[in-house]
Amino acid sequence: MELTTAIVKAACALGAGLCMGIGAIGPAIGEGNAVGKALEGMARQPESTSNLRTNMLIGCAVAETTGIYSLVIALLLLFVFQ
């Protein structure tokens, strides 16, 4: 019985690590791309800076939700399902 609980705890820890590792790559790439393109647009057309900044922040907030969901799943794996 003790061996199976150890295996379950190890699997939960491994799953949480993979969840955060894989779940953090997408938002990082997406936000980096969004900020880079917004800065490029601001450099080309300075008069549209406020509109680009607003859209960029909304887009980054939407992209970050997948990272937050990954964090919630990882915390559930670590503290609830053991």
N, CA, C and O atoms as a Maestro MAE file, in Angstrom:
{
 s_m_m2io_version
 :::
 2.0.0
}

f_m_ct {
 s_m_title
 :::
 protein
 m_atom[328] {
  # First column is atom index #
  i_m_mmod_type
  r_m_x_coord
  r_m_y_coord
  r_m_z_coord
  i_m_residue_number
  s_m_chain_name
  s_m_pdb_residue_name
  s_m_pdb_atom_name
  i_m_atomic_number
  :::
  1 25 0.820 -1.197 0.000 1 A "MET " " N  " 7
  2 3 0.000 0.000 0.000 1 A "MET " " CA " 6
  3 2 0.867 1.265 0.000 1 A "MET " " C  " 6
  4 15 0.534 2.263 -0.640 1 A "MET " " O  " 8
  5 25 1.968 1.200 0.721 2 A "GLU " " N  " 7
  6 3 2.838 2.373 0.812 2 A "GLU " " CA " 6
  7 2 3.535 2.672 -0.513 2 A "GLU " " C  " 6
  8 15 3.779 3.832 -0.845 2 A "GLU " " O  " 8
  9 25 3.850 1.635 -1.256 3 A "LEU " " N  " 7
  10 3 4.505 1.821 -2.552 3 A "LEU " " CA " 6
  11 2 3.566 2.510 -3.543 3 A "LEU " " C  " 6
  12 15 3.998 3.370 -4.310 3 A "LEU " " O  " 8
  13 25 2.300 2.140 -3.530 4 A "THR " " N  " 7
  14 3 1.364 2.757 -4.469 4 A "THR " " CA " 6
  15 2 1.134 4.227 -4.142 4 A "THR " " C  " 6
  16 15 0.986 5.033 -5.060 4 A "THR " " O  " 8
  17 25 1.100 4.602 -2.874 5 A "THR " " N  " 7
  18 3 0.938 6.022 -2.539 5 A "THR " " CA " 6
  19 2 2.172 6.816 -2.939 5 A "THR " " C  " 6
  20 15 2.062 7.968 -3.359 5 A "THR " " O  " 8
  21 25 3.344 6.210 -2.810 6 A "ALA " " N  " 7
  22 3 4.570 6.889 -3.244 6 A "ALA " " CA " 6
  23 2 4.578 7.086 -4.753 6 A "ALA " " C  " 6
  24 15 5.013 8.126 -5.247 6 A "ALA " " O  " 8
  25 25 4.099 6.090 -5.479 7 A "ILE " " N  " 7
  26 3 4.047 6.213 -6.934 7 A "ILE " " CA " 6
  27 2 3.043 7.278 -7.343 7 A "ILE " " C  " 6
  28 15 3.298 8.039 -8.276 7 A "ILE " " O  " 8
  29 25 1.903 7.344 -6.660 8 A "VAL " " N  " 7
  30 3 0.893 8.358 -6.974 8 A "VAL " " CA " 6
  31 2 1.430 9.753 -6.676 8 A "VAL " " C  " 6
  32 15 1.216 10.675 -7.463 8 A "VAL " " O  " 8
  33 25 2.121 9.921 -5.556 9 A "LYS " " N  " 7
  34 3 2.696 11.229 -5.224 9 A "LYS " " CA " 6
  35 2 3.761 11.634 -6.234 9 A "LYS " " C  " 6
  36 15 3.837 12.797 -6.630 9 A "LYS " " O  " 8
  37 25 4.578 10.678 -6.648 10 A "ALA " " N  " 7
  38 3 5.606 10.982 -7.649 10 A "ALA " " CA " 6
  39 2 4.973 11.337 -8.992 10 A "ALA " " C  " 6
  40 15 5.446 12.240 -9.682 10 A "ALA " " O  " 8
  41 25 3.917 10.637 -9.361 11 A "ALA " " N  " 7
  42 3 3.239 10.938 -10.620 11 A "ALA " " CA " 6
  43 2 2.569 12.305 -10.565 11 A "ALA " " C  " 6
  44 15 2.565 13.034 -11.557 11 A "ALA " " O  " 8
  45 25 1.996 12.660 -9.404 12 A "CYS " " N  " 7
  46 3 1.389 13.988 -9.259 12 A "CYS " " CA " 6
  47 2 2.440 15.085 -9.374 12 A "CYS " " C  " 6
  48 15 2.209 16.102 -10.029 12 A "CYS " " O  " 8
  49 25 3.589 14.884 -8.744 13 A "ALA " " N  " 7
  50 3 4.654 15.888 -8.827 13 A "ALA " " CA " 6
  51 2 5.189 16.008 -10.246 13 A "ALA " " C  " 6
  52 15 5.442 17.113 -10.726 13 A "ALA " " O  " 8
  53 25 5.361 14.889 -10.909 14 A "LEU " " N  " 7
  54 3 5.830 14.912 -12.297 14 A "LEU " " CA " 6
  55 2 4.800 15.570 -13.207 14 A "LEU " " C  " 6
  56 15 5.158 16.360 -14.081 14 A "LEU " " O  " 8
  57 25 3.531 15.252 -13.008 15 A "GLY " " N  " 7
  58 3 2.474 15.865 -13.805 15 A "GLY " " CA " 6
  59 2 2.380 17.361 -13.585 15 A "GLY " " C  " 6
  60 15 2.150 18.115 -14.530 15 A "GLY " " O  " 8
  61 25 2.556 17.801 -12.335 16 A "ALA " " N  " 7
  62 3 2.512 19.239 -12.048 16 A "ALA " " CA " 6
  63 2 3.681 19.961 -12.708 16 A "ALA " " C  " 6
  64 15 3.521 21.058 -13.243 16 A "ALA " " O  " 8
  65 25 4.842 19.345 -12.666 17 A "GLY " " N  " 7
  66 3 6.002 19.946 -13.321 17 A "GLY " " CA " 6
  67 2 5.836 20.044 -14.825 17 A "GLY " " C  " 6
  68 15 6.166 21.065 -15.430 17 A "GLY " " O  " 8
  69 25 5.329 18.988 -15.424 18 A "LEU " " N  " 7
  70 3 5.082 19.019 -16.870 18 A "LEU " " CA " 6
  71 2 3.990 20.012 -17.234 18 A "LEU " " C  " 6
  72 15 4.060 20.682 -18.264 18 A "LEU " " O  " 8
  73 25 2.991 20.096 -16.385 19 A "CYS " " N  " 7
  74 3 1.894 21.033 -16.647 19 A "CYS " " CA " 6
  75 2 2.409 22.473 -16.673 19 A "CYS " " C  " 6
  76 15 2.049 23.249 -17.558 19 A "CYS " " O  " 8
  77 25 3.235 22.817 -15.721 20 A "MET " " N  " 7
  78 3 3.765 24.180 -15.700 20 A "MET " " CA " 6
  79 2 4.833 24.390 -16.768 20 A "MET " " C  " 6
  80 15 4.937 25.476 -17.339 20 A "MET " " O  " 8
  81 25 5.611 23.378 -17.035 21 A "GLY " " N  " 7
  82 3 6.647 23.519 -18.054 21 A "GLY " " CA " 6
  83 2 6.074 23.719 -19.438 21 A "GLY " " C  " 6
  84 15 6.500 24.607 -20.177 21 A "GLY " " O  " 8
  85 25 5.108 22.892 -19.785 22 A "ILE " " N  " 7
  86 3 4.488 22.994 -21.107 22 A "ILE " " CA " 6
  87 2 3.491 24.147 -21.145 22 A "ILE " " C  " 6
  88 15 3.380 24.847 -22.151 22 A "ILE " " O  " 8
  89 25 2.767 24.339 -20.044 23 A "GLY " " N  " 7
  90 3 1.741 25.375 -20.007 23 A "GLY " " CA " 6
  91 2 2.281 26.786 -19.985 23 A "GLY " " C  " 6
  92 15 1.539 27.730 -20.259 23 A "GLY " " O  " 8
  93 25 3.549 26.958 -19.668 24 A "ALA " " N  " 7
  94 3 4.131 28.298 -19.622 24 A "ALA " " CA " 6
  95 2 4.816 28.695 -20.932 24 A "ALA " " C  " 6
  96 15 5.119 29.868 -21.151 24 A "ALA " " O  " 8
  97 25 5.052 27.723 -21.786 25 A "ILE " " N  " 7
  98 3 5.739 28.033 -23.047 25 A "ILE " " CA " 6
  99 2 4.836 28.818 -23.996 25 A "ILE " " C  " 6
  100 15 5.276 29.788 -24.614 25 A "ILE " " O  " 8
  101 25 3.579 28.401 -24.109 26 A "GLY " " N  " 7
  102 3 2.646 29.059 -25.025 26 A "GLY " " CA " 6
  103 2 2.412 30.526 -24.709 26 A "GLY " " C  " 6
  104 15 2.545 31.370 -25.595 26 A "GLY " " O  " 8
  105 25 2.062 30.857 -23.453 27 A "PRO " " N  " 7
  106 3 1.876 32.272 -23.132 27 A "PRO " " CA " 6
  107 2 3.141 33.102 -23.317 27 A "PRO " " C  " 6
  108 15 3.066 34.259 -23.731 27 A "PRO " " O  " 8
  109 25 4.295 32.527 -23.017 28 A "ALA " " N  " 7
  110 3 5.545 33.279 -23.168 28 A "ALA " " CA " 6
  111 2 5.805 33.619 -24.630 28 A "ALA " " C  " 6
  112 15 6.182 34.744 -24.956 28 A "ALA " " O  " 8
  113 25 5.604 32.648 -25.499 29 A "ILE " " N  " 7
  114 3 5.817 32.902 -26.929 29 A "ILE " " CA " 6
  115 2 4.770 33.878 -27.460 29 A "ILE " " C  " 6
  116 15 5.090 34.798 -28.213 29 A "ILE " " O  " 8
  117 25 3.520 33.668 -27.062 30 A "GLY " " N  " 7
  118 3 2.450 34.536 -27.545 30 A "GLY " " CA " 6
  119 2 2.593 35.970 -27.093 30 A "GLY " " C  " 6
  120 15 2.405 36.900 -27.878 30 A "GLY " " O  " 8
  121 25 2.923 36.151 -25.831 31 A "GLU " " N  " 7
  122 3 3.087 37.521 -25.323 31 A "GLU " " CA " 6
  123 2 4.315 38.187 -25.915 31 A "GLU " " C  " 6
  124 15 4.284 39.379 -26.224 31 A "GLU " " O  " 8
  125 25 5.379 37.449 -26.076 32 A "GLY " " N  " 7
  126 3 6.568 38.028 -26.697 32 A "GLY " " CA " 6
  127 2 6.313 38.463 -28.123 32 A "GLY " " C  " 6
  128 15 6.775 39.519 -28.554 32 A "GLY " " O  " 8
  129 25 5.580 37.648 -28.849 33 A "ASN " " N  " 7
  130 3 5.233 37.992 -30.226 33 A "ASN " " CA " 6
  131 2 4.317 39.212 -30.267 33 A "ASN " " C  " 6
  132 15 4.508 40.105 -31.092 33 A "ASN " " O  " 8
  133 25 3.326 39.251 -29.381 34 A "ALA " " N  " 7
  134 3 2.382 40.379 -29.360 34 A "ALA " " CA " 6
  135 2 3.079 41.690 -29.013 34 A "ALA " " C  " 6
  136 15 2.841 42.717 -29.649 34 A "ALA " " O  " 8
  137 25 3.935 41.649 -28.006 35 A "VAL " " N  " 7
  138 3 4.639 42.873 -27.603 35 A "VAL " " CA " 6
  139 2 5.597 43.318 -28.697 35 A "VAL " " C  " 6
  140 15 5.708 44.513 -28.973 35 A "VAL " " O  " 8
  141 25 6.287 42.379 -29.319 36 A "GLY " " N  " 7
  142 3 7.216 42.733 -30.390 36 A "GLY " " CA " 6
  143 2 6.517 43.393 -31.572 36 A "GLY " " C  " 6
  144 15 6.991 44.394 -32.110 36 A "GLY " " O  " 8
  145 25 5.388 42.822 -31.967 37 A "LYS " " N  " 7
  146 3 4.646 43.400 -33.094 37 A "LYS " " CA " 6
  147 2 4.022 44.742 -32.728 37 A "LYS " " C  " 6
  148 15 3.952 45.644 -33.563 37 A "LYS " " O  " 8
  149 25 3.565 44.877 -31.470 38 A "ALA " " N  " 7
  150 3 2.996 46.164 -31.046 38 A "ALA " " CA " 6
  151 2 4.073 47.249 -31.028 38 A "ALA " " C  " 6
  152 15 3.822 48.374 -31.459 38 A "ALA " " O  " 8
  153 25 5.253 46.926 -30.540 39 A "LEU " " N  " 7
  154 3 6.340 47.909 -30.543 39 A "LEU " " CA " 6
  155 2 6.764 48.263 -31.964 39 A "LEU " " C  " 6
  156 15 7.113 49.407 -32.254 39 A "LEU " " O  " 8
  157 25 6.730 47.275 -32.834 40 A "GLU " " N  " 7
  158 3 7.045 47.543 -34.239 40 A "GLU " " CA " 6
  159 2 6.021 48.505 -34.844 40 A "GLU " " C  " 6
  160 15 6.380 49.429 -35.574 40 A "GLU " " O  " 8
  161 25 4.749 48.278 -34.534 41 A "GLY " " N  " 7
  162 3 3.703 49.165 -35.028 41 A "GLY " " CA " 6
  163 2 3.796 50.556 -34.440 41 A "GLY " " C  " 6
  164 15 3.530 51.543 -35.126 41 A "GLY " " O  " 8
  165 25 4.177 50.643 -33.152 42 A "MET " " N  " 7
  166 3 4.341 51.961 -32.516 42 A "MET " " CA " 6
  167 2 5.504 52.721 -33.123 42 A "MET " " C  " 6
  168 15 5.451 53.944 -33.253 42 A "MET " " O  " 8
  169 25 6.553 52.005 -33.496 43 A "ALA " " N  " 7
  170 3 7.705 52.663 -34.104 43 A "ALA " " CA " 6
  171 2 7.363 53.172 -35.509 43 A "ALA " " C  " 6
  172 15 7.860 54.217 -35.929 43 A "ALA " " O  " 8
  173 25 6.528 52.446 -36.222 44 A "ARG " " N  " 7
  174 3 6.164 52.853 -37.586 44 A "ARG " " CA " 6
  175 2 5.119 53.970 -37.603 44 A "ARG " " C  " 6
  176 15 5.186 54.879 -38.430 44 A "ARG " " O  " 8
  177 25 4.142 53.894 -36.674 45 A "GLN " " N  " 7
  178 3 3.073 54.896 -36.626 45 A "GLN " " CA " 6
  179 2 2.891 55.366 -35.180 45 A "GLN " " C  " 6
  180 15 2.058 54.821 -34.457 45 A "GLN " " O  " 8
  181 25 3.649 56.354 -34.759 46 A "PRO " " N  " 7
  182 3 3.569 56.814 -33.367 46 A "PRO " " CA " 6
  183 2 2.193 57.367 -32.981 46 A "PRO " " C  " 6
  184 15 1.850 57.391 -31.799 46 A "PRO " " O  " 8
  185 25 1.411 57.806 -33.954 47 A "GLU " " N  " 7
  186 3 0.104 58.377 -33.625 47 A "GLU " " CA " 6
  187 2 -0.895 57.308 -33.172 47 A "GLU " " C  " 6
  188 15 -1.906 57.643 -32.554 47 A "GLU " " O  " 8
  189 25 -0.638 56.056 -33.459 48 A "SER " " N  " 7
  190 3 -1.554 54.995 -33.047 48 A "SER " " CA " 6
  191 2 -1.067 54.244 -31.804 48 A "SER " " C  " 6
  192 15 -1.471 53.106 -31.565 48 A "SER " " O  " 8
  193 25 -0.211 54.877 -31.025 49 A "THR " " N  " 7
  194 3 0.386 54.225 -29.865 49 A "THR " " CA " 6
  195 2 -0.652 53.820 -28.832 49 A "THR " " C  " 6
  196 15 -0.602 52.702 -28.317 49 A "THR " " O  " 8
  197 25 -1.592 54.705 -28.518 50 A "SER " " N  " 7
  198 3 -2.552 54.384 -27.457 50 A "SER " " CA " 6
  199 2 -3.453 53.213 -27.854 50 A "SER " " C  " 6
  200 15 -3.747 52.347 -27.030 50 A "SER " " O  " 8
  201 25 -3.884 53.188 -29.102 51 A "ASN " " N  " 7
  202 3 -4.729 52.085 -29.575 51 A "ASN " " CA " 6
  203 2 -3.955 50.768 -29.573 51 A "ASN " " C  " 6
  204 15 -4.485 49.738 -29.155 51 A "ASN " " O  " 8
  205 25 -2.719 50.794 -30.035 52 A "LEU " " N  " 7
  206 3 -1.901 49.580 -30.051 52 A "LEU " " CA " 6
  207 2 -1.607 49.088 -28.637 52 A "LEU " " C  " 6
  208 15 -1.634 47.885 -28.378 52 A "LEU " " O  " 8
  209 25 -1.329 50.011 -27.726 53 A "ARG " " N  " 7
  210 3 -1.030 49.625 -26.354 53 A "ARG " " CA " 6
  211 2 -2.239 48.964 -25.692 53 A "ARG " " C  " 6
  212 15 -2.098 47.958 -24.996 53 A "ARG " " O  " 8
  213 25 -3.412 49.527 -25.909 54 A "THR " " N  " 7
  214 3 -4.625 48.954 -25.324 54 A "THR " " CA " 6
  215 2 -4.885 47.548 -25.856 54 A "THR " " C  " 6
  216 15 -5.155 46.622 -25.091 54 A "THR " " O  " 8
  217 25 -4.800 47.402 -27.163 55 A "ASN " " N  " 7
  218 3 -5.017 46.082 -27.757 55 A "ASN " " CA " 6
  219 2 -3.958 45.081 -27.332 55 A "ASN " " C  " 6
  220 15 -4.260 43.903 -27.143 55 A "ASN " " O  " 8
  221 25 -2.713 45.540 -27.177 56 A "MET " " N  " 7
  222 3 -1.643 44.655 -26.754 56 A "MET " " CA " 6
  223 2 -1.882 44.159 -25.330 56 A "MET " " C  " 6
  224 15 -1.696 42.976 -25.046 56 A "MET " " O  " 8
  225 25 -2.287 45.047 -24.446 57 A "LEU " " N  " 7
  226 3 -2.520 44.638 -23.058 57 A "LEU " " CA " 6
  227 2 -3.688 43.666 -22.943 57 A "LEU " " C  " 6
  228 15 -3.631 42.714 -22.164 57 A "LEU " " O  " 8
  229 25 -4.739 43.899 -23.710 58 A "ILE " " N  " 7
  230 3 -5.865 42.961 -23.700 58 A "ILE " " CA " 6
  231 2 -5.429 41.605 -24.258 58 A "ILE " " C  " 6
  232 15 -5.801 40.565 -23.715 58 A "ILE " " O  " 8
  233 25 -4.663 41.611 -25.311 59 A "GLY " " N  " 7
  234 3 -4.172 40.361 -25.890 59 A "GLY " " CA " 6
  235 2 -3.240 39.613 -24.951 59 A "GLY " " C  " 6
  236 15 -3.297 38.386 -24.869 59 A "GLY " " O  " 8
  237 25 -2.388 40.333 -24.248 60 A "CYS " " N  " 7
  238 3 -1.495 39.683 -23.292 60 A "CYS " " CA " 6
  239 2 -2.275 39.096 -22.117 60 A "CYS " " C  " 6
  240 15 -1.921 38.031 -21.609 60 A "CYS " " O  " 8
  241 25 -3.323 39.777 -21.686 61 A "ALA " " N  " 7
  242 3 -4.152 39.251 -20.600 61 A "ALA " " CA " 6
  243 2 -4.852 37.965 -21.029 61 A "ALA " " C  " 6
  244 15 -4.944 37.016 -20.250 61 A "ALA " " O  " 8
  245 25 -5.340 37.934 -22.256 62 A "VAL " " N  " 7
  246 3 -5.991 36.721 -22.757 62 A "VAL " " CA " 6
  247 2 -4.976 35.585 -22.898 62 A "VAL " " C  " 6
  248 15 -5.282 34.439 -22.571 62 A "VAL " " O  " 8
  249 25 -3.792 35.892 -23.376 63 A "ALA " " N  " 7
  250 3 -2.771 34.865 -23.542 63 A "ALA " " CA " 6
  251 2 -2.292 34.339 -22.199 63 A "ALA " " C  " 6
  252 15 -1.933 33.166 -22.093 63 A "ALA " " O  " 8
  253 25 -2.280 35.161 -21.193 64 A "GLU " " N  " 7
  254 3 -1.787 34.752 -19.878 64 A "GLU " " CA " 6
  255 2 -2.765 33.821 -19.161 64 A "GLU " " C  " 6
  256 15 -2.371 33.117 -18.231 64 A "GLU " " O  " 8
  257 25 -4.028 33.806 -19.578 65 A "THR " " N  " 7
  258 3 -4.987 32.950 -18.881 65 A "THR " " CA " 6
  259 2 -4.622 31.474 -19.012 65 A "THR " " C  " 6
  260 15 -4.900 30.695 -18.100 65 A "THR " " O  " 8
  261 25 -4.012 31.074 -20.113 66 A "THR " " N  " 7
  262 3 -3.619 29.665 -20.230 66 A "THR " " CA " 6
  263 2 -2.524 29.318 -19.231 66 A "THR " " C  " 6
  264 15 -2.504 28.210 -18.694 66 A "THR " " O  " 8
  265 25 -1.618 30.251 -18.977 67 A "GLY " " N  " 7
  266 3 -0.602 30.026 -17.950 67 A "GLY " " CA " 6
  267 2 -1.197 29.945 -16.554 67 A "GLY " " C  " 6
  268 15 -0.742 29.159 -15.723 67 A "GLY " " O  " 8
  269 25 -2.211 30.754 -16.298 68 A "ILE " " N  " 7
  270 3 -2.873 30.723 -14.994 68 A "ILE " " CA " 6
  271 2 -3.640 29.419 -14.830 68 A "ILE " " C  " 6
  272 15 -3.632 28.831 -13.748 68 A "ILE " " O  " 8
  273 25 -4.303 28.957 -15.890 69 A "TYR " " N  " 7
  274 3 -4.992 27.670 -15.816 69 A "TYR " " CA " 6
  275 2 -3.997 26.540 -15.556 69 A "TYR " " C  " 6
  276 15 -4.294 25.617 -14.798 69 A "TYR " " O  " 8
  277 25 -2.843 26.605 -16.167 70 A "SER " " N  " 7
  278 3 -1.815 25.587 -15.927 70 A "SER " " CA " 6
  279 2 -1.349 25.613 -14.477 70 A "SER " " C  " 6
  280 15 -1.114 24.562 -13.880 70 A "SER " " O  " 8
  281 25 -1.217 26.802 -13.913 71 A "LEU " " N  " 7
  282 3 -0.824 26.913 -12.511 71 A "LEU " " CA " 6
  283 2 -1.885 26.320 -11.602 71 A "LEU " " C  " 6
  284 15 -1.554 25.629 -10.638 71 A "LEU " " O  " 8
  285 25 -3.154 26.575 -11.889 72 A "VAL " " N  " 7
  286 3 -4.233 26.019 -11.071 72 A "VAL " " CA " 6
  287 2 -4.221 24.498 -11.136 72 A "VAL " " C  " 6
  288 15 -4.361 23.838 -10.106 72 A "VAL " " O  " 8
  289 25 -4.058 23.939 -12.316 73 A "ILE " " N  " 7
  290 3 -4.018 22.483 -12.461 73 A "ILE " " CA " 6
  291 2 -2.812 21.905 -11.722 73 A "ILE " " C  " 6
  292 15 -2.926 20.865 -11.073 73 A "ILE " " O  " 8
  293 25 -1.664 22.564 -11.813 74 A "ALA " " N  " 7
  294 3 -0.473 22.081 -11.116 74 A "ALA " " CA " 6
  295 2 -0.676 22.104 -9.606 74 A "ALA " " C  " 6
  296 15 -0.290 21.160 -8.916 74 A "ALA " " O  " 8
  297 25 -1.274 23.168 -9.088 75 A "LEU " " N  " 7
  298 3 -1.533 23.235 -7.650 75 A "LEU " " CA " 6
  299 2 -2.548 22.183 -7.216 75 A "LEU " " C  " 6
  300 15 -2.421 21.604 -6.137 75 A "LEU " " O  " 8
  301 25 -3.548 21.935 -8.046 76 A "LEU " " N  " 7
  302 3 -4.494 20.866 -7.733 76 A "LEU " " CA " 6
  303 2 -3.796 19.513 -7.682 76 A "LEU " " C  " 6
  304 15 -4.056 18.702 -6.793 76 A "LEU " " O  " 8
  305 25 -2.916 19.280 -8.634 77 A "LEU " " N  " 7
  306 3 -2.184 18.002 -8.642 77 A "LEU " " CA " 6
  307 2 -1.297 17.857 -7.408 77 A "LEU " " C  " 6
  308 15 -1.172 16.763 -6.857 77 A "LEU " " O  " 8
  309 25 -0.691 18.938 -6.981 78 A "LEU " " N  " 7
  310 3 0.222 18.855 -5.851 78 A "LEU " " CA " 6
  311 2 -0.481 18.731 -4.498 78 A "LEU " " C  " 6
  312 15 -0.037 17.982 -3.628 78 A "LEU " " O  " 8
  313 25 -1.573 19.465 -4.328 79 A "PHE " " N  " 7
  314 3 -2.138 19.547 -2.980 79 A "PHE " " CA " 6
  315 2 -3.490 18.883 -2.798 79 A "PHE " " C  " 6
  316 15 -3.875 18.602 -1.663 79 A "PHE " " O  " 8
  317 25 -4.222 18.623 -3.860 80 A "VAL " " N  " 7
  318 3 -5.563 18.050 -3.698 80 A "VAL " " CA " 6
  319 2 -5.582 16.561 -4.010 80 A "VAL " " C  " 6
  320 15 -6.187 15.781 -3.274 80 A "VAL " " O  " 8
  321 25 -4.935 16.167 -5.078 81 A "PHE " " N  " 7
  322 3 -5.035 14.768 -5.522 81 A "PHE " " CA " 6
  323 2 -3.981 13.862 -4.929 81 A "PHE " " C  " 6
  324 15 -3.597 12.876 -5.557 81 A "PHE " " O  " 8
  325 25 -3.507 14.164 -3.750 82 A "GLN " " N  " 7
  326 3 -2.546 13.260 -3.106 82 A "GLN " " CA " 6
  327 2 -3.208 12.592 -2.011 82 A "GLN " " C  " 6
  328 15 -2.592 11.780 -1.320 82 A "GLN " " O  " 8
  :::
 }
 m_bond[327] {
  # First column is bond index #
  i_m_from
  i_m_to
  i_m_order
  :::
  1 1 2 1
  2 2 3 1
  3 3 4 2
  4 3 5 1
  5 5 6 1
  6 6 7 1
  7 7 8 2
  8 7 9 1
  9 9 10 1
  10 10 11 1
  11 11 12 2
  12 11 13 1
  13 13 14 1
  14 14 15 1
  15 15 16 2
  16 15 17 1
  17 17 18 1
  18 18 19 1
  19 19 20 2
  20 19 21 1
  21 21 22 1
  22 22 23 1
  23 23 24 2
  24 23 25 1
  25 25 26 1
  26 26 27 1
  27 27 28 2
  28 27 29 1
  29 29 30 1
  30 30 31 1
  31 31 32 2
  32 31 33 1
  33 33 34 1
  34 34 35 1
  35 35 36 2
  36 35 37 1
  37 37 38 1
  38 38 39 1
  39 39 40 2
  40 39 41 1
  41 41 42 1
  42 42 43 1
  43 43 44 2
  44 43 45 1
  45 45 46 1
  46 46 47 1
  47 47 48 2
  48 47 49 1
  49 49 50 1
  50 50 51 1
  51 51 52 2
  52 51 53 1
  53 53 54 1
  54 54 55 1
  55 55 56 2
  56 55 57 1
  57 57 58 1
  58 58 59 1
  59 59 60 2
  60 59 61 1
  61 61 62 1
  62 62 63 1
  63 63 64 2
  64 63 65 1
  65 65 66 1
  66 66 67 1
  67 67 68 2
  68 67 69 1
  69 69 70 1
  70 70 71 1
  71 71 72 2
  72 71 73 1
  73 73 74 1
  74 74 75 1
  75 75 76 2
  76 75 77 1
  77 77 78 1
  78 78 79 1
  79 79 80 2
  80 79 81 1
  81 81 82 1
  82 82 83 1
  83 83 84 2
  84 83 85 1
  85 85 86 1
  86 86 87 1
  87 87 88 2
  88 87 89 1
  89 89 90 1
  90 90 91 1
  91 91 92 2
  92 91 93 1
  93 93 94 1
  94 94 95 1
  95 95 96 2
  96 95 97 1
  97 97 98 1
  98 98 99 1
  99 99 100 2
  100 99 101 1
  101 101 102 1
  102 102 103 1
  103 103 104 2
  104 103 105 1
  105 105 106 1
  106 106 107 1
  107 107 108 2
  108 107 109 1
  109 109 110 1
  110 110 111 1
  111 111 112 2
  112 111 113 1
  113 113 114 1
  114 114 115 1
  115 115 116 2
  116 115 117 1
  117 117 118 1
  118 118 119 1
  119 119 120 2
  120 119 121 1
  121 121 122 1
  122 122 123 1
  123 123 124 2
  124 123 125 1
  125 125 126 1
  126 126 127 1
  127 127 128 2
  128 127 129 1
  129 129 130 1
  130 130 131 1
  131 131 132 2
  132 131 133 1
  133 133 134 1
  134 134 135 1
  135 135 136 2
  136 135 137 1
  137 137 138 1
  138 138 139 1
  139 139 140 2
  140 139 141 1
  141 141 142 1
  142 142 143 1
  143 143 144 2
  144 143 145 1
  145 145 146 1
  146 146 147 1
  147 147 148 2
  148 147 149 1
  149 149 150 1
  150 150 151 1
  151 151 152 2
  152 151 153 1
  153 153 154 1
  154 154 155 1
  155 155 156 2
  156 155 157 1
  157 157 158 1
  158 158 159 1
  159 159 160 2
  160 159 161 1
  161 161 162 1
  162 162 163 1
  163 163 164 2
  164 163 165 1
  165 165 166 1
  166 166 167 1
  167 167 168 2
  168 167 169 1
  169 169 170 1
  170 170 171 1
  171 171 172 2
  172 171 173 1
  173 173 174 1
  174 174 175 1
  175 175 176 2
  176 175 177 1
  177 177 178 1
  178 178 179 1
  179 179 180 2
  180 179 181 1
  181 181 182 1
  182 182 183 1
  183 183 184 2
  184 183 185 1
  185 185 186 1
  186 186 187 1
  187 187 188 2
  188 187 189 1
  189 189 190 1
  190 190 191 1
  191 191 192 2
  192 191 193 1
  193 193 194 1
  194 194 195 1
  195 195 196 2
  196 195 197 1
  197 197 198 1
  198 198 199 1
  199 199 200 2
  200 199 201 1
  201 201 202 1
  202 202 203 1
  203 203 204 2
  204 203 205 1
  205 205 206 1
  206 206 207 1
  207 207 208 2
  208 207 209 1
  209 209 210 1
  210 210 211 1
  211 211 212 2
  212 211 213 1
  213 213 214 1
  214 214 215 1
  215 215 216 2
  216 215 217 1
  217 217 218 1
  218 218 219 1
  219 219 220 2
  220 219 221 1
  221 221 222 1
  222 222 223 1
  223 223 224 2
  224 223 225 1
  225 225 226 1
  226 226 227 1
  227 227 228 2
  228 227 229 1
  229 229 230 1
  230 230 231 1
  231 231 232 2
  232 231 233 1
  233 233 234 1
  234 234 235 1
  235 235 236 2
  236 235 237 1
  237 237 238 1
  238 238 239 1
  239 239 240 2
  240 239 241 1
  241 241 242 1
  242 242 243 1
  243 243 244 2
  244 243 245 1
  245 245 246 1
  246 246 247 1
  247 247 248 2
  248 247 249 1
  249 249 250 1
  250 250 251 1
  251 251 252 2
  252 251 253 1
  253 253 254 1
  254 254 255 1
  255 255 256 2
  256 255 257 1
  257 257 258 1
  258 258 259 1
  259 259 260 2
  260 259 261 1
  261 261 262 1
  262 262 263 1
  263 263 264 2
  264 263 265 1
  265 265 266 1
  266 266 267 1
  267 267 268 2
  268 267 269 1
  269 269 270 1
  270 270 271 1
  271 271 272 2
  272 271 273 1
  273 273 274 1
  274 274 275 1
  275 275 276 2
  276 275 277 1
  277 277 278 1
  278 278 279 1
  279 279 280 2
  280 279 281 1
  281 281 282 1
  282 282 283 1
  283 283 284 2
  284 283 285 1
  285 285 286 1
  286 286 287 1
  287 287 288 2
  288 287 289 1
  289 289 290 1
  290 290 291 1
  291 291 292 2
  292 291 293 1
  293 293 294 1
  294 294 295 1
  295 295 296 2
  296 295 297 1
  297 297 298 1
  298 298 299 1
  299 299 300 2
  300 299 301 1
  301 301 302 1
  302 302 303 1
  303 303 304 2
  304 303 305 1
  305 305 306 1
  306 306 307 1
  307 307 308 2
  308 307 309 1
  309 309 310 1
  310 310 311 1
  311 311 312 2
  312 311 313 1
  313 313 314 1
  314 314 315 1
  315 315 316 2
  316 315 317 1
  317 317 318 1
  318 318 319 1
  319 319 320 2
  320 319 321 1
  321 321 322 1
  322 322 323 1
  323 323 324 2
  324 323 325 1
  325 325 326 1
  326 326 327 1
  327 327 328 2
  :::
 }
}
